[in-house]
Amino acid sequence: MPTYEYECTKCGHCFEKFQSMKDEPLKRCPKCRCKVKRLLGRGAGIIFKGSGFYQTDYRSSDYHAAAKKDSGAAESKPSTESKPEKTEKKETKPAAGKKAD
């Protein structure tokens, strides 16, 4: 059941009322018994937790600490493995005016 917000047109008293969507809107202020108008609600923030959502959204602090440690270790270690050098193969092209066999 939603919470509705109301404001009195005479005294300016603002209040909230927890009522069913099927209920009629309130008509009178509880303080001065004058007319009230129902205000547009600001709504609430929604947090989706549970299976089916992004797994990385709600990781624990332990996970973040381990990830930070791993990334720091990878950056500080120089690579000791020797990498093979690239050799380029040059293609021989026929000179201008000569036909290739």
Buried (B, 14 or more C-beta within 10 A) or exposed (E): EEEBBBBBEEEEBEBEBEBEEEEEEBEEBEEBEEEBEEEEEEEEEEEEEEEEEEEEEEEEEEEEEEEEEEEEEEEEEEEEEEEEEEEEEEEEEEEEEEEEE
